Amino acid sequence: MRSPDAEVVVVGLGVFGAAALWRLAVAGVDAVGVDQFAPGHGLGSSHGGTRMFRTACLEHPELVPLARRSGQLWQELARASGEALFEPVGGVLIGPRTGHVVAGTIAAAHRHGLAVQVWDAAELRDRLPRHAGIGDHHAAVWEPAAGLIAAEAAVRAAVRVAVGLGARVTTGTRVTGIELVGGGALVHTAAGTLRARQVVVAAGAWLPTLLPGIAVRVLRVPITWFRPGDPAEADRYGLADVPVFIRELDDGTCLWGHGVYSGGELKLGLEDHGGLLREMDPDGDDRRVGPDDWAPLVRRLDVALPGLDPVPSRAEVCMYPMTPDRQFVLGSPGGDSRLVVAGGDSGHGFKHATGVGEVVADLVRGLPPQVPVAFMNPDRW
Ligand SMILES: Cc1cc2nc3c(=O)[nH]c(=O)nc-3n(C[C@H](O)[C@H](O)[C@H](O)COP(=O)(O)OP(=O)(O)OC[C@H]3O[C@@H](n4cnc5c(N)ncnc54)[C@H](O)[C@@H]3O)c2cc1C
């Protein structure tokens, strides 16, 4: 290969790619980030104002070290950018005491020695009275280290800090193909070809279009914001009353969200849209959100978090790039170090993004990652 344009090209500057670019720049690696849109855009998976952070992860027992490291790195990014990107407002996981949310969180906390409090139903009713319909078989796990990340601001901050450290960024440029060649990789774009020693693909929902061998399905996820039905009640739905939460209901579905953070709105969703998620084409136009999207959620809010206007004040579409086991894809397919993939976030990746970025930077440099990543191996299927 002729002399490269960069040591590393990072394809995609959503939160995974932005964090990877930042950690590569911190490590002194010459890197170029490329995105088809501008960082912080609303067409991928990293938009919608906020993302919930917690370290007591139910999704996989080995995610906890990644979450912990990510928490440290969110603080580091906040310091480096001079922005308050993370609000440690605490978070609560609610549900039947023996259900997967509460029991799974307690198990993760015990296994990793995480600081949590377990509340019985009476304490839960007392502390968080906005949550209605709490039966005696319910319990909650309070994690003080949980909180909210400012989503678009975090993506932009990571890119900006990376650029300050020497990274280069090309936006408005779509990568049309990636070719692994002797000595590196060719990254083809509409504007020409970039030559690099290595390429990091962090293309989110577009991952299957660039690397069709990776098992990712793209699911359409509505995001909705609500206001209290009575505007005079707005003060009763702040983050102190409705902290960051995941709540398993008795029908097995999970509500998630948080109280008013900005703009007088609560952000609320129904995990997996109550089982109604459908596939979408990230380049298609299936982005309008309507009553069919929020009806399953609103039905449950009436019971679990009453008092809200049943028509959302705002709604958007987001995407889950979903893998068969709902774990991320992080590593080099076939062990080929010219290519590192960071994607398949399966709807729970934002909190881990800074840690993912650090793992990418380690893999690029041939260093062993500092946290367990084998369960995210791209070759596991
Ligand atoms: C509704 C919703 C709520 C969520 N809540 C949480 C939460 O509370 N906590 C949590 O931890 N996680 C949460 N997640 C998951 C989290 O948001 C994602 O894990 C994360 O945003 C994934 O980021 P990404 O960088 O992989 O993807 P993206 O943000 O989609 O970034 C991919 C980027 O690649 C670019 N790109 C793709 N293809 C090309 C190409 N060919 N050429 C150039 N550029 C390209 C895209 O333009 C895009 O900018 C939620 C997700 C959704 C949808």
The ligand as an SDF file (V2000), in Angstrom:
LIG
                    3D

 53 58  0  0  0  0  0  0  0  0999 V2000
  -34.4660    4.9000   22.5120 C   0  0  0  0  0  0  0  0  0  0  0  0
  -33.1220    4.4580   22.9750 C   0  0  0  0  0  0  0  0  0  0  0  0
  -32.7920    4.5980   24.3130 C   0  0  0  0  0  0  0  0  0  0  0  0
  -31.5520    4.1740   24.7660 C   0  0  0  0  0  0  0  0  0  0  0  0
  -31.2610    4.3410   26.0780 N   0  0  0  0  0  0  0  0  0  0  0  0
  -30.0440    3.9800   26.5310 C   0  0  0  0  0  0  0  0  0  0  0  0
  -29.6870    4.2420   27.8790 C   0  0  0  0  0  0  0  0  0  0  0  0
  -30.4570    4.8280   28.6270 O   0  0  0  0  0  0  0  0  0  0  0  0
  -28.4630    3.8560   28.2890 N   0  0  0  0  0  0  0  0  0  0  0  0
  -27.5800    3.2320   27.4630 C   0  0  0  0  0  0  0  0  0  0  0  0
  -26.4880    2.8960   27.9140 O   0  0  0  0  0  0  0  0  0  0  0  0
  -27.8790    3.0140   26.1610 N   0  0  0  0  0  0  0  0  0  0  0  0
  -29.0830    3.3720   25.6840 C   0  0  0  0  0  0  0  0  0  0  0  0
  -29.3940    3.1890   24.3700 N   0  0  0  0  0  0  0  0  0  0  0  0
  -28.3920    2.6010   23.4710 C   0  0  0  0  0  0  0  0  0  0  0  0
  -27.3830    3.6430   23.0040 C   0  0  0  0  0  0  0  0  0  0  0  0
  -27.9920    4.8250   22.6630 O   0  0  0  0  0  0  0  0  0  0  0  0
  -26.5620    3.0540   21.8620 C   0  0  0  0  0  0  0  0  0  0  0  0
  -25.9040    1.9190   22.4030 O   0  0  0  0  0  0  0  0  0  0  0  0
  -25.5200    3.9800   21.2780 C   0  0  0  0  0  0  0  0  0  0  0  0
  -26.0420    5.2380   20.9860 O   0  0  0  0  0  0  0  0  0  0  0  0
  -24.9250    3.3340   20.0190 C   0  0  0  0  0  0  0  0  0  0  0  0
  -24.0320    4.2360   19.4200 O   0  0  0  0  0  0  0  0  0  0  0  0
  -23.2850    3.8950   18.0390 P   0  0  0  0  0  0  0  0  0  0  0  0
  -22.1530    4.8300   17.9460 O   0  0  0  0  0  0  0  0  0  0  0  0
  -23.0090    2.4380   17.9460 O   0  0  0  0  0  0  0  0  0  0  0  0
  -24.3730    4.1810   16.9000 O   0  0  0  0  0  0  0  0  0  0  0  0
  -24.7890    5.5560   16.2110 P   0  0  0  0  0  0  0  0  0  0  0  0
  -24.9830    6.6140   17.2120 O   0  0  0  0  0  0  0  0  0  0  0  0
  -25.9330    5.2630   15.3080 O   0  0  0  0  0  0  0  0  0  0  0  0
  -23.5280    5.9510   15.3670 O   0  0  0  0  0  0  0  0  0  0  0  0
  -23.2100    5.3520   14.1520 C   0  0  0  0  0  0  0  0  0  0  0  0
  -22.6280    6.4290   13.2790 C   0  0  0  0  0  0  0  0  0  0  0  0
  -22.0690    5.8660   12.1170 O   0  0  0  0  0  0  0  0  0  0  0  0
  -22.3420    6.7200   11.0200 C   0  0  0  0  0  0  0  0  0  0  0  0
  -22.2740    5.9250    9.8210 N   0  0  0  0  0  0  0  0  0  0  0  0
  -22.9070    4.7500    9.6060 C   0  0  0  0  0  0  0  0  0  0  0  0
  -22.5950    4.2570    8.3840 N   0  0  0  0  0  0  0  0  0  0  0  0
  -21.7630    5.1600    7.8260 C   0  0  0  0  0  0  0  0  0  0  0  0
  -21.1250    5.2090    6.5550 C   0  0  0  0  0  0  0  0  0  0  0  0
  -21.2640    4.2320    5.6650 N   0  0  0  0  0  0  0  0  0  0  0  0
  -20.3470    6.2680    6.2950 N   0  0  0  0  0  0  0  0  0  0  0  0
  -20.1770    7.2670    7.2110 C   0  0  0  0  0  0  0  0  0  0  0  0
  -20.7780    7.2570    8.4220 N   0  0  0  0  0  0  0  0  0  0  0  0
  -21.5580    6.2140    8.7250 C   0  0  0  0  0  0  0  0  0  0  0  0
  -23.7430    7.2190   11.3270 C   0  0  0  0  0  0  0  0  0  0  0  0
  -24.0410    8.3970   10.6060 O   0  0  0  0  0  0  0  0  0  0  0  0
  -23.6830    7.4200   12.8210 C   0  0  0  0  0  0  0  0  0  0  0  0
  -23.2760    8.7260   13.1490 O   0  0  0  0  0  0  0  0  0  0  0  0
  -30.6300    3.6000   23.8810 C   0  0  0  0  0  0  0  0  0  0  0  0
  -30.9530    3.4930   22.5190 C   0  0  0  0  0  0  0  0  0  0  0  0
  -32.1680    3.9180   22.0730 C   0  0  0  0  0  0  0  0  0  0  0  0
  -32.4910    3.7880   20.6170 C   0  0  0  0  0  0  0  0  0  0  0  0
  1  2  1  0
  2  3  1  0
  2 52  2  0
  3  4  2  0
  4  5  1  0
  4 50  1  0
  5  6  2  0
  6  7  1  0
  6 13  1  0
  7  8  2  0
  7  9  1  0
  9 10  1  0
 10 11  2  0
 10 12  1  0
 12 13  2  0
 13 14  1  0
 14 15  1  0
 14 50  1  0
 15 16  1  0
 16 17  1  0
 16 18  1  0
 18 19  1  0
 18 20  1  0
 20 21  1  0
 20 22  1  0
 22 23  1  0
 23 24  1  0
 24 25  2  0
 24 26  1  0
 24 27  1  0
 27 28  1  0
 28 29  2  0
 28 30  1  0
 28 31  1  0
 31 32  1  0
 32 33  1  0
 33 34  1  0
 33 48  1  0
 34 35  1  0
 35 36  1  0
 35 46  1  0
 36 37  1  0
 36 45  1  0
 37 38  2  0
 38 39  1  0
 39 40  1  0
 39 45  2  0
 40 41  1  0
 40 42  2  0
 42 43  1  0
 43 44  2  0
 44 45  1  0
 46 47  1  0
 46 48  1  0
 48 49  1  0
 50 51  2  0
 51 52  1  0
 52 53  1  0
M  END
$$$$
